[in-house]
Amino acid sequence: MSVCAKILSRLLIALMIWTPYQAATAGMIGTDEVVTSSAQADRTTVTNFLNRSDVAGKLQIMGIDPASAKERVGAMTDEEVQSLAGRISALPAGGDVSTAGVILILILIGAAVWWFWQR
């Protein structure tokens, strides 16, 4: 073994000793925590969609206040929000978004707002 290899080996051994040692810990996660985080992620997806300027413009053209739509999303059940977030996620990204797809989503949001408004 060469002198350079011995020095490198000793240096690596010393560095391994000085490296902080942390043991990984695992714990049980309850179903409620997983469901809550998933529902919150879906609500965030729908809210971010409503925050887009083009969507807000379309909602105003349809006579729906964007702030009211956001409040109504907060009042929707988790299943309704999950369904709407799934449809939003299924839309093509970038410039491929068809006008029909955007109009369909806006109609669905408008229908949900109208339904909650009438309740």
N, C-alpha and C positions, 0 to 999 in steps of 0.2 A: 504494500500500500504506500502510495507516495505521501510526501509531507503535506501537499496541498489537500489531498483527500482526507487525511487525518484532521487537519485544521477545520475543514468544512464539516466533517462529521461531528466534531466537538462543538462547533458553533451551532449546528442544527439541534444537537441534544440540549444545549443550554437554552436555546430559544423555545424548545418544546416544554422545558421545565418552567420557564417564566411566563408562558402563555396562560392567560386566565382560563380556568376550567369551569365550565357551566354544564350542569346536567340538564338534559331536556326533561320537561315534565309534561304529563298529559293528564287531562281531567275529563270528566263526563260533561257533555253539553246537553242540556235539556231540549226537548222538542219545541217548547215554547220559545226558547231563544232563537232557534233556527227559523221558525215560522215568522217571528217578529222581524228578524233581520231581512228575510226575503220580502215580506210585505212592505217594509220601509224602503227597500231598494226599488220595488215596483212603483211605489208612490213617487219616489225621486225621479224615476224614468219619465213618468207621466207629467210631473211638474216641470221637469227640464224641457220636455216637448212643448208644453204650453208657454214656456218662457221665450221660445224662439220668436223672432220678430215676424217671420212670414206666417206662422201659425196664429199669432196674436192679431195680425192684420186680417186674416181670413175670418177669425172669430168675430171681429168688429164688423166686417162686411155682412156677416150673417146676423148681426144684431145681438151678439152675445158679448158681455163684458168679460175680458180675460181674467180680471180679479175675481169675478163671480164664478167663473169656470174653475179657478184654482180652489176656491172655497168648496165647491161641489165635489171636486176630486177628494178633498179631505173628508167629505161626508160619505163617500162611496165605501162599500164593503171591500174586504180584502180580495174576494173572488172577482168582483167587477174590475178592480184596479189591476189585478193579475192578468185578466183577459185583455184589457186595454193596453197594458204594457207589452204583452206578447204581440199584439198587432203592431204596435209601434216598432218593436224590435225586428219584426219581420219585413219592415220596409227596406228597400234597397238604400245603400249608403251613397252619399255624394250626389252627383248630378243626375243619377238614374231615377230619382224619385218621380214617378209619374203623377200627373195632375190628378188623375182619377184616384190614386192611392191617398193623396193628401186630402182630397175632398171627402173620401170615405171616412178617414179618421176624424176629420172635422165634423162630419155629420154624426158620427158616433158620439163624439164629445158633446156636440150640441144636443143630441137626443138625451144623453145622460143628464146634462144640465137641466133641460126642460122637464125630464121626469122627476128629478129631485125638487125642482121649483114647484111643480104641481102637487107634490105630496104634502 
